[in-house]
């Protein structure tokens, strides 16, 4: 698989990830009471971050699809911001706040996903402008 084809595949996954993130976060924040209940002991700032980051995921996906150099910088920014949220989440949990274990996994997945994109595609975008 060529690197450009691989990049298009990553862009597609990133776009789907972004759309799903916006939908799931938006459902907890703005949806019915049942959605908040189903979310369990969620940490509000994490849900807000994920919801807003979903829009950045979509923008980064478009940039990756179009082979724009700024998309790698955005992927790096998303990874770094997620890292900061992970630290804030850890402090919150250590402070005794209730949380869902699936939040730990979701944050780890998001951080890993965007870090891998930023590192793997360094130097591959921007050739087309």
KOLGU-4560 file (N, C-alpha, C; in nm, 3 decimals, padded with zeros to 5 digits):
<recs>
<n_xx: 00.085 n_yy: -00.118 n_zz: 00.000 ca_xx: 00.000 ca_yy: 00.000 ca_zz: 00.000 c_xx: 00.090 c_yy: 00.123 c_zz: 00.000 mol: A seq: 1 type: UNK>
<n_xx: 00.064 n_yy: 00.216 n_zz: -00.092 ca_xx: 00.145 ca_yy: 00.336 ca_zz: -00.099 c_xx: 00.120 c_yy: 00.423 c_zz: 00.024 mol: A seq: 2 type: UNK>
<n_xx: 00.216 n_yy: 00.510 n_zz: 00.053 ca_xx: 00.201 ca_yy: 00.597 ca_zz: 00.170 c_xx: 00.081 c_yy: 00.691 c_zz: 00.153 mol: A seq: 3 type: UNK>
<n_xx: 00.054 n_yy: 00.732 n_zz: 00.028 ca_xx: -00.059 ca_yy: 00.820 ca_zz: 00.005 c_xx: -00.191 c_yy: 00.747 c_zz: 00.029 mol: A seq: 4 type: UNK>
<n_xx: -00.199 n_yy: 00.621 n_zz: -00.015 ca_xx: -00.319 ca_yy: 00.540 ca_zz: 00.009 c_xx: -00.336 c_yy: 00.517 c_zz: 00.158 mol: A seq: 5 type: UNK>
<n_xx: -00.227 n_yy: 00.489 n_zz: 00.227 ca_xx: -00.230 ca_yy: 00.470 ca_zz: 00.372 c_xx: -00.280 c_yy: 00.596 c_zz: 00.441 mol: A seq: 6 type: UNK>
<n_xx: -00.233 n_yy: 00.711 n_zz: 00.395 ca_xx: -00.275 ca_yy: 00.839 ca_zz: 00.452 c_xx: -00.425 c_yy: 00.862 c_zz: 00.431 mol: A seq: 7 type: UNK>
<n_xx: -00.478 n_yy: 00.825 n_zz: 00.314 ca_xx: -00.622 ca_yy: 00.839 ca_zz: 00.289 c_xx: -00.701 c_yy: 00.748 c_zz: 00.383 mol: A seq: 8 type: UNK>
<n_xx: -00.649 n_yy: 00.628 n_zz: 00.406 ca_xx: -00.716 ca_yy: 00.535 ca_zz: 00.499 c_xx: -00.717 c_yy: 00.593 c_zz: 00.640 mol: A seq: 9 type: UNK>
<n_xx: -00.605 n_yy: 00.649 n_zz: 00.682 ca_xx: -00.597 ca_yy: 00.711 ca_zz: 00.815 c_xx: -00.693 c_yy: 00.830 c_zz: 00.823 mol: A seq: 10 type: UNK>
<n_xx: -00.700 n_yy: 00.908 n_zz: 00.717 ca_xx: -00.792 ca_yy: 01.023 ca_zz: 00.715 c_xx: -00.937 c_yy: 00.977 c_zz: 00.729 mol: A seq: 11 type: UNK>
<n_xx: -00.970 n_yy: 00.868 n_zz: 00.664 ca_xx: -01.106 ca_yy: 00.814 ca_zz: 00.672 c_xx: -01.138 c_yy: 00.768 c_zz: 00.813 mol: A seq: 12 type: UNK>
<n_xx: -01.045 n_yy: 00.697 n_zz: 00.875 ca_xx: -01.065 ca_yy: 00.651 ca_zz: 01.013 c_xx: -01.076 c_yy: 00.773 c_zz: 01.106 mol: A seq: 13 type: UNK>
<n_xx: -00.991 n_yy: 00.872 n_zz: 01.086 ca_xx: -00.994 ca_yy: 00.992 ca_zz: 01.170 c_xx: -01.127 c_yy: 01.065 c_zz: 01.155 mol: A seq: 14 type: UNK>
<n_xx: -01.180 n_yy: 01.070 n_zz: 01.033 ca_xx: -01.309 ca_yy: 01.135 ca_zz: 01.010 c_xx: -01.421 c_yy: 01.061 c_zz: 01.083 mol: A seq: 15 type: UNK>
<n_xx: -01.422 n_yy: 00.930 n_zz: 01.071 ca_xx: -01.524 ca_yy: 00.850 ca_zz: 01.141 c_xx: -01.510 c_yy: 00.864 c_zz: 01.292 mol: A seq: 16 type: UNK>
<n_xx: -01.386 n_yy: 00.863 n_zz: 01.339 ca_xx: -01.358 ca_yy: 00.881 ca_zz: 01.482 c_xx: -01.411 c_yy: 01.016 c_zz: 01.529 mol: A seq: 17 type: UNK>
<n_xx: -01.389 n_yy: 01.120 n_zz: 01.449 ca_xx: -01.437 ca_yy: 01.253 ca_zz: 01.484 c_xx: -01.588 c_yy: 01.262 c_zz: 01.490 mol: A seq: 18 type: UNK>
<n_xx: -01.653 n_yy: 01.206 n_zz: 01.389 ca_xx: -01.799 ca_yy: 01.209 ca_zz: 01.385 c_xx: -01.858 c_yy: 01.133 c_zz: 01.503 mol: A seq: 19 type: UNK>
<n_xx: -01.803 n_yy: 01.015 n_zz: 01.531 ca_xx: -01.851 ca_yy: 00.936 ca_zz: 01.645 c_xx: -01.826 c_yy: 01.008 c_zz: 01.778 mol: A seq: 20 type: UNK>
<n_xx: -01.713 n_yy: 01.077 n_zz: 01.787 ca_xx: -01.680 ca_yy: 01.151 ca_zz: 01.909 c_xx: -01.776 c_yy: 01.267 c_zz: 01.930 mol: A seq: 21 type: UNK>
<n_xx: -01.807 n_yy: 01.339 n_zz: 01.825 ca_xx: -01.903 ca_yy: 01.449 ca_zz: 01.834 c_xx: -02.041 c_yy: 01.395 c_zz: 01.875 mol: A seq: 22 type: UNK>
<n_xx: -02.081 n_yy: 01.287 n_zz: 01.811 ca_xx: -02.213 ca_yy: 01.229 ca_zz: 01.841 c_xx: -02.221 c_yy: 01.180 c_zz: 01.985 mol: A seq: 23 type: UNK>
<n_xx: -02.121 n_yy: 01.102 n_zz: 02.029 ca_xx: -02.129 ca_yy: 01.045 ca_zz: 02.164 c_xx: -02.116 c_yy: 01.153 c_zz: 02.271 mol: A seq: 24 type: UNK>
<n_xx: -02.024 n_yy: 01.246 n_zz: 02.254 ca_xx: -02.010 ca_yy: 01.354 ca_zz: 02.351 c_xx: -02.132 c_yy: 01.444 c_zz: 02.353 mol: A seq: 25 type: UNK>
<n_xx: -02.182 n_yy: 01.477 n_zz: 02.234 ca_xx: -02.302 ca_yy: 01.560 ca_zz: 02.224 c_xx: -02.423 c_yy: 01.494 c_zz: 02.286 mol: A seq: 26 type: UNK>
<n_xx: -02.431 n_yy: 01.362 n_zz: 02.273 ca_xx: -02.544 ca_yy: 01.290 ca_zz: 02.330 c_xx: -02.541 c_yy: 01.298 c_zz: 02.482 mol: A seq: 27 type: UNK>
<n_xx: -02.424 n_yy: 01.288 n_zz: 02.542 ca_xx: -02.412 ca_yy: 01.299 ca_zz: 02.688 c_xx: -02.439 c_yy: 01.442 c_zz: 02.732 mol: A seq: 28 type: UNK>
<n_xx: -02.384 n_yy: 01.539 n_zz: 02.659 ca_xx: -02.398 ca_yy: 01.680 ca_zz: 02.699 c_xx: -02.536 c_yy: 01.738 c_zz: 02.672 mol: A seq: 29 type: UNK>
<n_xx: -02.595 n_yy: 01.702 n_zz: 02.558 ca_xx: -02.718 ca_yy: 01.768 ca_zz: 02.515 c_xx: -02.835 c_yy: 01.673 c_zz: 02.495 mol: A seq: 30 type: UNK>
<n_xx: -02.809 n_yy: 01.545 n_zz: 02.508 ca_xx: -02.912 ca_yy: 01.445 ca_zz: 02.482 c_xx: -03.006 c_yy: 01.424 c_zz: 02.600 mol: A seq: 31 type: UNK>
<n_xx: -03.084 n_yy: 01.320 n_zz: 02.590 ca_xx: -03.181 ca_yy: 01.290 ca_zz: 02.696 c_xx: -03.113 c_yy: 01.246 c_zz: 02.826 mol: A seq: 32 type: UNK>
<n_xx: -03.186 n_yy: 01.255 n_zz: 02.932 ca_xx: -03.136 ca_yy: 01.214 ca_zz: 03.063 c_xx: -03.083 c_yy: 01.071 c_zz: 03.061 mol: A seq: 33 type: UNK>
<n_xx: -03.147 n_yy: 00.987 n_zz: 02.981 ca_xx: -03.104 ca_yy: 00.847 ca_zz: 02.973 c_xx: -02.959 c_yy: 00.835 c_zz: 02.924 mol: A seq: 34 type: UNK>
<n_xx: -02.918 n_yy: 00.926 n_zz: 02.834 ca_xx: -02.781 ca_yy: 00.924 ca_zz: 02.782 c_xx: -02.681 c_yy: 00.955 c_zz: 02.893 mol: A seq: 35 type: UNK>
<n_xx: -02.714 n_yy: 01.053 n_zz: 02.976 ca_xx: -02.625 ca_yy: 01.087 ca_zz: 03.088 c_xx: -02.622 c_yy: 00.974 c_zz: 03.190 mol: A seq: 36 type: UNK>
<n_xx: -02.737 n_yy: 00.914 n_zz: 03.213 ca_xx: -02.744 ca_yy: 00.802 ca_zz: 03.306 c_xx: -02.661 c_yy: 00.685 c_zz: 03.255 mol: A seq: 37 type: UNK>
<n_xx: -02.672 n_yy: 00.657 n_zz: 03.126 ca_xx: -02.596 ca_yy: 00.547 ca_zz: 03.066 c_xx: -02.446 c_yy: 00.574 c_zz: 03.069 mol: A seq: 38 type: UNK>
<n_xx: -02.407 n_yy: 00.702 n_zz: 03.068 ca_xx: -02.265 ca_yy: 00.737 ca_zz: 03.072 c_xx: -02.205 c_yy: 00.710 c_zz: 03.209 mol: A seq: 39 type: UNK>
<n_xx: -02.288 n_yy: 00.697 n_zz: 03.311 ca_xx: -02.238 ca_yy: 00.666 ca_zz: 03.445 c_xx: -02.169 c_yy: 00.785 c_zz: 03.509 mol: A seq: 40 type: UNK>
<n_xx: -02.062 n_yy: 00.754 n_zz: 03.580 ca_xx: -01.985 ca_yy: 00.858 ca_zz: 03.652 c_xx: -01.886 c_yy: 00.926 c_zz: 03.558 mol: A seq: 41 type: UNK>
<n_xx: -01.938 n_yy: 01.000 n_zz: 03.462 ca_xx: -01.850 ca_yy: 01.069 ca_zz: 03.368 c_xx: -01.794 c_yy: 01.195 c_zz: 03.432 mol: A seq: 42 type: UNK>
<n_xx: -01.679 n_yy: 01.237 n_zz: 03.383 ca_xx: -01.614 ca_yy: 01.359 ca_zz: 03.431 c_xx: -01.647 c_yy: 01.468 c_zz: 03.329 mol: A seq: 43 type: UNK>
<n_xx: -01.725 n_yy: 01.569 n_zz: 03.369 ca_xx: -01.775 ca_yy: 01.667 ca_zz: 03.272 c_xx: -01.668 c_yy: 01.732 c_zz: 03.184 mol: A seq: 44 type: UNK>
<n_xx: -01.554 n_yy: 01.773 n_zz: 03.239 ca_xx: -01.456 ca_yy: 01.842 ca_zz: 03.155 c_xx: -01.397 c_yy: 01.747 c_zz: 03.050 mol: A seq: 45 type: UNK>
<n_xx: -01.392 n_yy: 01.620 n_zz: 03.080 ca_xx: -01.343 ca_yy: 01.522 ca_zz: 02.981 c_xx: -01.444 c_yy: 01.509 c_zz: 02.867 mol: A seq: 46 type: UNK>
<n_xx: -01.572 n_yy: 01.502 n_zz: 02.901 ca_xx: -01.674 ca_yy: 01.491 ca_zz: 02.797 c_xx: -01.675 c_yy: 01.617 c_zz: 02.710 mol: A seq: 47 type: UNK>
<n_xx: -01.665 n_yy: 01.734 n_zz: 02.772 ca_xx: -01.660 ca_yy: 01.858 ca_zz: 02.695 c_xx: -01.537 c_yy: 01.861 c_zz: 02.604 mol: A seq: 48 type: UNK>
<n_xx: -01.422 n_yy: 01.823 n_zz: 02.657 ca_xx: -01.301 ca_yy: 01.820 ca_zz: 02.575 c_xx: -01.319 c_yy: 01.726 c_zz: 02.457 mol: A seq: 49 type: UNK>
<n_xx: -01.367 n_yy: 01.605 n_zz: 02.484 ca_xx: -01.384 ca_yy: 01.508 ca_zz: 02.376 c_xx: -01.481 c_yy: 01.558 c_zz: 02.270 mol: A seq: 50 type: UNK>
<n_xx: -01.591 n_yy: 01.617 n_zz: 02.314 ca_xx: -01.690 ca_yy: 01.670 ca_zz: 02.221 c_xx: -01.627 c_yy: 01.777 c_zz: 02.130 mol: A seq: 51 type: UNK>
<n_xx: -01.560 n_yy: 01.873 n_zz: 02.191 ca_xx: -01.497 ca_yy: 01.981 ca_zz: 02.112 c_xx: -01.381 c_yy: 01.929 c_zz: 02.028 mol: A seq: 52 type: UNK>
<n_xx: -01.305 n_yy: 01.836 n_zz: 02.082 ca_xx: -01.193 ca_yy: 01.778 ca_zz: 02.006 c_xx: -01.244 c_yy: 01.703 c_zz: 01.884 mol: A seq: 53 type: UNK>
<n_xx: -01.364 n_yy: 01.649 n_zz: 01.892 ca_xx: -01.421 ca_yy: 01.579 ca_zz: 01.776 c_xx: -01.424 c_yy: 01.667 c_zz: 01.652 mol: A seq: 54 type: UNK>
<n_xx: -01.451 n_yy: 01.797 n_zz: 01.670 ca_xx: -01.450 ca_yy: 01.889 ca_zz: 01.557 c_xx: -01.308 c_yy: 01.905 c_zz: 01.501 mol: A seq: 55 type: UNK>
<n_xx: -01.210 n_yy: 01.909 n_zz: 01.592 ca_xx: -01.070 ca_yy: 01.915 ca_zz: 01.547 c_xx: -01.032 c_yy: 01.787 c_zz: 01.474 mol: A seq: 56 type: UNK>
<n_xx: -01.084 n_yy: 01.673 n_zz: 01.518 ca_xx: -01.058 ca_yy: 01.546 ca_zz: 01.449 c_xx: -01.107 c_yy: 01.553 c_zz: 01.305 mol: A seq: 57 type: UNK>
<n_xx: -01.227 n_yy: 01.607 n_zz: 01.286 ca_xx: -01.284 ca_yy: 01.617 ca_zz: 01.152 c_xx: -01.199 c_yy: 01.710 c_zz: 01.064 mol: A seq: 58 type: UNK>
<n_xx: -01.159 n_yy: 01.823 n_zz: 01.120 ca_xx: -01.075 ca_yy: 01.917 ca_zz: 01.045 c_xx: -00.941 c_yy: 01.852 c_zz: 01.010 mol: A seq: 59 type: UNK>
<n_xx: -00.881 n_yy: 01.783 n_zz: 01.105 ca_xx: -00.753 ca_yy: 01.715 ca_zz: 01.079 c_xx: -00.771 c_yy: 01.607 c_zz: 00.972 mol: A seq: 60 type: UNK>
<n_xx: -00.881 n_yy: 01.536 n_zz: 00.977 ca_xx: -00.907 ca_yy: 01.431 ca_zz: 00.877 c_xx: -00.915 c_yy: 01.491 c_zz: 00.737 mol: A seq: 61 type: UNK>
<n_xx: -00.984 n_yy: 01.603 n_zz: 00.724 ca_xx: -00.992 ca_yy: 01.669 ca_zz: 00.593 c_xx: -00.852 c_yy: 01.712 c_zz: 00.548 mol: A seq: 62 type: UNK>
<n_xx: -00.776 n_yy: 01.768 n_zz: 00.638 ca_xx: -00.639 ca_yy: 01.808 ca_zz: 00.604 c_xx: -00.553 c_yy: 01.691 c_zz: 00.562 mol: A seq: 63 type: UNK>
<n_xx: -00.567 n_yy: 01.579 n_zz: 00.632 ca_xx: -00.493 ca_yy: 01.459 ca_zz: 00.594 c_xx: -00.535 c_yy: 01.410 c_zz: 00.456 mol: A seq: 64 type: UNK>
<n_xx: -00.665 n_yy: 01.408 n_zz: 00.432 ca_xx: -00.717 ca_yy: 01.364 ca_zz: 00.302 c_xx: -00.662 c_yy: 01.451 c_zz: 00.189 mol: A seq: 65 type: UNK>
<n_xx: -00.654 n_yy: 01.583 n_zz: 00.215 ca_xx: -00.607 ca_yy: 01.678 ca_zz: 00.114 c_xx: -00.454 c_yy: 01.691 c_zz: 00.112 mol: A seq: 66 type: UNK>
<n_xx: -00.388 n_yy: 01.613 n_zz: 00.197 ca_xx: -00.241 ca_yy: 01.611 ca_zz: 00.202 c_xx: -00.182 c_yy: 01.747 c_zz: 00.241 mol: A seq: 67 type: UNK>
<n_xx: -00.242 n_yy: 01.809 n_zz: 00.340 ca_xx: -00.197 ca_yy: 01.941 ca_zz: 00.387 c_xx: -00.099 c_yy: 01.925 c_zz: 00.504 mol: A seq: 68 type: UNK>
<n_xx: 00.009 n_yy: 01.998 n_zz: 00.499 ca_xx: 00.111 ca_yy: 01.990 ca_zz: 00.604 c_xx: 00.056 c_yy: 02.029 c_zz: 00.741 mol: A seq: 69 type: UNK>
<n_xx: -00.036 n_yy: 02.125 n_zz: 00.745 ca_xx: -00.091 ca_yy: 02.169 ca_zz: 00.874 c_xx: -00.166 c_yy: 02.059 c_zz: 00.946 mol: A seq: 70 type: UNK>
<n_xx: -00.210 n_yy: 01.957 n_zz: 00.873 ca_xx: -00.285 ca_yy: 01.848 ca_zz: 00.937 c_xx: -00.199 c_yy: 01.772 c_zz: 01.037 mol: A seq: 71 type: UNK>
<n_xx: -00.071 n_yy: 01.759 n_zz: 01.008 ca_xx: 00.019 ca_yy: 01.690 ca_zz: 01.102 c_xx: 00.038 c_yy: 01.776 c_zz: 01.227 mol: A seq: 72 type: UNK>
<n_xx: 00.047 n_yy: 01.906 n_zz: 01.208 ca_xx: 00.058 ca_yy: 01.995 ca_zz: 01.325 c_xx: -00.070 c_yy: 01.987 c_zz: 01.409 mol: A seq: 73 type: UNK>
<n_xx: -00.184 n_yy: 01.981 n_zz: 01.343 ca_xx: -00.310 ca_yy: 01.969 ca_zz: 01.416 c_xx: -00.318 c_yy: 01.835 c_zz: 01.488 mol: A seq: 74 type: UNK>
<n_xx: -00.275 n_yy: 01.728 n_zz: 01.424 ca_xx: -00.272 ca_yy: 01.596 ca_zz: 01.490 c_xx: -00.182 c_yy: 01.601 c_zz: 01.614 mol: A seq: 75 type: UNK>
<n_xx: -00.069 n_yy: 01.669 n_zz: 01.601 ca_xx: 00.022 ca_yy: 01.684 ca_zz: 01.716 c_xx: -00.043 c_yy: 01.764 c_zz: 01.828 mol: A seq: 76 type: UNK>
<n_xx: -00.111 n_yy: 01.871 n_zz: 01.791 ca_xx: -00.180 ca_yy: 01.954 ca_zz: 01.890 c_xx: -00.290 c_yy: 01.875 c_zz: 01.959 mol: A seq: 77 type: UNK>
<n_xx: -00.365 n_yy: 01.795 n_zz: 01.883 ca_xx: -00.470 ca_yy: 01.712 ca_zz: 01.942 c_xx: -00.409 c_yy: 01.613 c_zz: 02.041 mol: A seq: 78 type: UNK>
<n_xx: -00.299 n_yy: 01.549 n_zz: 02.002 ca_xx: -00.233 ca_yy: 01.453 ca_zz: 02.092 c_xx: -00.185 c_yy: 01.522 c_zz: 02.220 mol: A seq: 79 type: UNK>
<n_xx: -00.122 n_yy: 01.639 n_zz: 02.205 ca_xx: -00.072 ca_yy: 01.711 ca_zz: 02.323 c_xx: -00.186 c_yy: 01.757 c_zz: 02.414 mol: A seq: 80 type: UNK>
<n_xx: -00.293 n_yy: 01.810 n_zz: 02.354 ca_xx: -00.407 ca_yy: 01.854 ca_zz: 02.435 c_xx: -00.471 c_yy: 01.736 c_zz: 02.507 mol: A seq: 81 type: UNK>
<n_xx: -00.477 n_yy: 01.623 n_zz: 02.439 ca_xx: -00.531 ca_yy: 01.503 ca_zz: 02.504 c_xx: -00.442 c_yy: 01.461 c_zz: 02.620 mol: A seq: 82 type: UNK>
<n_xx: -00.312 n_yy: 01.473 n_zz: 02.603 ca_xx: -00.220 ca_yy: 01.444 ca_zz: 02.713 c_xx: -00.243 c_yy: 01.533 c_zz: 02.834 mol: A seq: 83 type: UNK>
<n_xx: -00.268 n_yy: 01.660 n_zz: 02.810 ca_xx: -00.298 ca_yy: 01.753 ca_zz: 02.920 c_xx: -00.428 c_yy: 01.713 c_zz: 02.990 mol: A seq: 84 type: UNK>
<n_xx: -00.528 n_yy: 01.674 n_zz: 02.912 ca_xx: -00.656 ca_yy: 01.632 ca_zz: 02.971 c_xx: -00.637 c_yy: 01.503 c_zz: 03.051 mol: A seq: 85 type: UNK>
<n_xx: -00.553 n_yy: 01.414 n_zz: 03.003 ca_xx: -00.523 ca_yy: 01.291 ca_zz: 03.078 c_xx: -00.463 c_yy: 01.326 c_zz: 03.213 mol: A seq: 86 type: UNK>
<n_xx: -00.370 n_yy: 01.420 n_zz: 03.216 ca_xx: -00.310 ca_yy: 01.461 ca_zz: 03.344 c_xx: -00.414 c_yy: 01.523 c_zz: 03.436 mol: A seq: 87 type: UNK>
<n_xx: -00.498 n_yy: 01.611 n_zz: 03.382 ca_xx: -00.604 ca_yy: 01.673 ca_zz: 03.463 c_xx: -00.702 c_yy: 01.568 c_zz: 03.514 mol: A seq: 88 type: UNK>
<n_xx: -00.735 n_yy: 01.472 n_zz: 03.429 ca_xx: -00.824 ca_yy: 01.362 ca_zz: 03.468 c_xx: -00.760 c_yy: 01.281 c_zz: 03.581 mol: A seq: 89 type: UNK>
<n_xx: -00.631 n_yy: 01.252 n_zz: 03.568 ca_xx: -00.561 ca_yy: 01.175 ca_zz: 03.672 c_xx: -00.564 c_yy: 01.249 c_zz: 03.806 mol: A seq: 90 type: UNK>
<n_xx: -00.541 n_yy: 01.379 n_zz: 03.803 ca_xx: -00.546 ca_yy: 01.459 ca_zz: 03.926 c_xx: -00.687 c_yy: 01.454 c_zz: 03.985 mol: A seq: 91 type: UNK>
<n_xx: -00.787 n_yy: 01.463 n_zz: 03.901 ca_xx: -00.927 ca_yy: 01.458 ca_zz: 03.946 c_xx: -00.957 c_yy: 01.324 c_zz: 04.012 mol: A seq: 92 type: UNK>
<n_xx: -00.913 n_yy: 01.216 n_zz: 03.949 ca_xx: -00.938 ca_yy: 01.082 ca_zz: 04.002 c_xx: -00.861 c_yy: 01.061 c_zz: 04.132 mol: A seq: 93 type: UNK>
<n_xx: -00.737 n_yy: 01.103 n_zz: 04.136 ca_xx: -00.656 ca_yy: 01.090 ca_zz: 04.259 c_xx: -00.720 c_yy: 01.170 c_zz: 04.372 mol: A seq: 94 type: UNK>
<n_xx: -00.787 n_yy: 01.280 n_zz: 04.335 ca_xx: -00.856 ca_yy: 01.362 ca_zz: 04.433 c_xx: -00.985 c_yy: 01.299 c_zz: 04.485 mol: A seq: 95 type: UNK>
<n_xx: -01.021 n_yy: 01.184 n_zz: 04.433 ca_xx: -01.136 ca_yy: 01.112 ca_zz: 04.486 c_xx: -01.263 c_yy: 01.120 c_zz: 04.402 mol: A seq: 96 type: UNK>
<n_xx: -01.256 n_yy: 01.183 n_zz: 04.288 ca_xx: -01.376 ca_yy: 01.194 ca_zz: 04.204 c_xx: -01.415 c_yy: 01.058 c_zz: 04.147 mol: A seq: 97 type: UNK>
<n_xx: -01.545 n_yy: 01.036 n_zz: 04.138 ca_xx: -01.595 ca_yy: 00.914 ca_zz: 04.075 c_xx: -01.567 c_yy: 00.922 c_zz: 03.926 mol: A seq: 98 type: UNK>
<n_xx: -01.543 n_yy: 00.807 n_zz: 03.864 ca_xx: -01.515 ca_yy: 00.802 ca_zz: 03.721 c_xx: -01.549 c_yy: 00.664 c_zz: 03.668 mol: A seq: 99 type: UNK>
<n_xx: -01.557 n_yy: 00.656 n_zz: 03.538 ca_xx: -01.579 ca_yy: 00.528 ca_zz: 03.470 c_xx: -01.445 c_yy: 00.478 c_zz: 03.418 mol: A seq: 100 type: UNK>
<n_xx: -01.417 n_yy: 00.351 n_zz: 03.438 ca_xx: -01.292 ca_yy: 00.295 ca_zz: 03.391 c_xx: -01.280 c_yy: 00.304 c_zz: 03.239 mol: A seq: 101 type: UNK>
<n_xx: -01.393 n_yy: 00.302 n_zz: 03.170 ca_xx: -01.388 ca_yy: 00.313 ca_zz: 03.023 c_xx: -01.333 c_yy: 00.448 c_zz: 02.979 mol: A seq: 102 type: UNK>
<n_xx: -01.340 n_yy: 00.550 n_zz: 03.066 ca_xx: -01.282 ca_yy: 00.680 ca_zz: 03.034 c_xx: -01.130 c_yy: 00.669 c_zz: 03.023 mol: A seq: 103 type: UNK>
<n_xx: -01.070 n_yy: 00.590 n_zz: 03.109 ca_xx: -00.925 ca_yy: 00.569 ca_zz: 03.104 c_xx: -00.888 c_yy: 00.510 c_zz: 02.968 mol: A seq: 104 type: UNK>
<n_xx: -00.960 n_yy: 00.406 n_zz: 02.927 ca_xx: -00.933 ca_yy: 00.343 ca_zz: 02.799 c_xx: -00.957 c_yy: 00.436 c_zz: 02.681 mol: A seq: 105 type: UNK>
<n_xx: -01.065 n_yy: 00.513 n_zz: 02.688 ca_xx: -01.098 ca_yy: 00.604 ca_zz: 02.578 c_xx: -00.993 c_yy: 00.713 c_zz: 02.563 mol: A seq: 106 type: UNK>
<n_xx: -00.948 n_yy: 00.769 n_zz: 02.675 ca_xx: -00.844 ca_yy: 00.871 ca_zz: 02.668 c_xx: -00.713 c_yy: 00.813 c_zz: 02.616 mol: A seq: 107 type: UNK>
<n_xx: -00.679 n_yy: 00.694 n_zz: 02.661 ca_xx: -00.556 ca_yy: 00.630 ca_zz: 02.613 c_xx: -00.564 c_yy: 00.604 c_zz: 02.463 mol: A seq: 108 type: UNK>
<n_xx: -00.678 n_yy: 00.556 n_zz: 02.416 ca_xx: -00.696 ca_yy: 00.530 ca_zz: 02.273 c_xx: -00.683 c_yy: 00.659 c_zz: 02.193 mol: A seq: 109 type: UNK>
<n_xx: -00.747 n_yy: 00.765 n_zz: 02.237 ca_xx: -00.741 ca_yy: 00.893 ca_zz: 02.166 c_xx: -00.597 c_yy: 00.945 c_zz: 02.161 mol: A seq: 110 type: UNK>
<n_xx: -00.530 n_yy: 00.939 n_zz: 02.275 ca_xx: -00.391 ca_yy: 00.987 ca_zz: 02.279 c_xx: -00.302 c_yy: 00.905 c_zz: 02.187 mol: A seq: 111 type: UNK>
<n_xx: -00.314 n_yy: 00.775 n_zz: 02.193 ca_xx: -00.233 ca_yy: 00.686 ca_zz: 02.109 c_xx: -00.264 c_yy: 00.708 c_zz: 01.961 mol: A seq: 112 type: UNK>
<n_xx: -00.391 n_yy: 00.715 n_zz: 01.926 ca_xx: -00.433 ca_yy: 00.733 ca_zz: 01.787 c_xx: -00.370 c_yy: 00.858 c_zz: 01.727 mol: A seq: 113 type: UNK>
<n_xx: -00.384 n_yy: 00.972 n_zz: 01.795 ca_xx: -00.334 ca_yy: 01.097 ca_zz: 01.738 c_xx: -00.182 c_yy: 01.109 c_zz: 01.746 mol: A seq: 114 type: UNK>
<n_xx: -00.122 n_yy: 01.050 n_zz: 01.846 ca_xx: 00.025 ca_yy: 01.049 ca_zz: 01.854 c_xx: 00.084 c_yy: 00.967 c_zz: 01.740 mol: A seq: 115 type: UNK>
<n_xx: 00.026 n_yy: 00.851 n_zz: 01.714 ca_xx: 00.074 ca_yy: 00.766 ca_zz: 01.604 c_xx: 00.058 c_yy: 00.838 c_zz: 01.470 mol: A seq: 116 type: UNK>
<n_xx: -00.056 n_yy: 00.903 n_zz: 01.450 ca_xx: -00.076 ca_yy: 00.977 ca_zz: 01.324 c_xx: 00.030 c_yy: 01.085 c_zz: 01.310 mol: A seq: 117 type: UNK>
<n_xx: 00.049 n_yy: 01.164 n_zz: 01.415 ca_xx: 00.145 ca_yy: 01.274 ca_zz: 01.409 c_xx: 00.286 c_yy: 01.224 c_zz: 01.380 mol: A seq: 118 type: UNK>
<n_xx: 00.325 n_yy: 01.115 n_zz: 01.443 ca_xx: 00.459 ca_yy: 01.061 ca_zz: 01.423 c_xx: 00.474 c_yy: 00.988 c_zz: 01.290 mol: A seq: 119 type: UNK>
<n_xx: 00.376 n_yy: 00.908 n_zz: 01.253 ca_xx: 00.385 ca_yy: 00.827 ca_zz: 01.133 c_xx: 00.380 c_yy: 00.910 c_zz: 01.005 mol: A seq: 120 type: UNK>
<n_xx: 00.307 n_yy: 01.019 n_zz: 01.008 ca_xx: 00.290 ca_yy: 01.097 ca_zz: 00.886 c_xx: 00.382 c_yy: 01.218 c_zz: 00.878 mol: A seq: 121 type: UNK>
<n_xx: 00.471 n_yy: 01.233 n_zz: 00.975 ca_xx: 00.567 ca_yy: 01.344 ca_zz: 00.967 c_xx: 00.642 c_yy: 01.337 c_zz: 00.834 mol: A seq: 122 type: UNK>
<n_xx: 00.645 n_yy: 01.448 n_zz: 00.766 ca_xx: 00.719 ca_yy: 01.455 ca_zz: 00.640 c_xx: 00.644 c_yy: 01.397 c_zz: 00.521 mol: A seq: 123 type: UNK>
<n_xx: 00.526 n_yy: 01.340 n_zz: 00.541 ca_xx: 00.453 ca_yy: 01.281 ca_zz: 00.429 c_xx: 00.349 c_yy: 01.374 c_zz: 00.371 mol: A seq: 124 type: UNK>
<n_xx: 00.306 n_yy: 01.472 n_zz: 00.445 ca_xx: 00.202 ca_yy: 01.560 ca_zz: 00.394 c_xx: 00.264 c_yy: 01.687 c_zz: 00.339 mol: A seq: 125 type: UNK>
<n_xx: 00.185 n_yy: 01.758 n_zz: 00.266 ca_xx: 00.227 ca_yy: 01.889 ca_zz: 00.217 c_xx: 00.294 c_yy: 01.886 c_zz: 00.082 mol: A seq: 126 type: UNK>
<n_xx: 00.322 n_yy: 01.771 n_zz: 00.026 ca_xx: 00.386 ca_yy: 01.768 ca_zz: -00.104 c_xx: 00.296 c_yy: 01.826 c_zz: -00.212 mol: A seq: 127 type: UNK>
<n_xx: 00.164 n_yy: 01.810 n_zz: -00.191 ca_xx: 00.070 ca_yy: 01.859 ca_zz: -00.290 c_xx: 00.028 c_yy: 02.004 c_zz: -00.263 mol: A seq: 128 type: UNK>
<n_xx: 00.074 n_yy: 02.061 n_zz: -00.153 ca_xx: 00.039 ca_yy: 02.199 ca_zz: -00.122 c_xx: -00.034 c_yy: 02.205 c_zz: 00.000 mol: A seq: 129 type: UNK>
</recs>
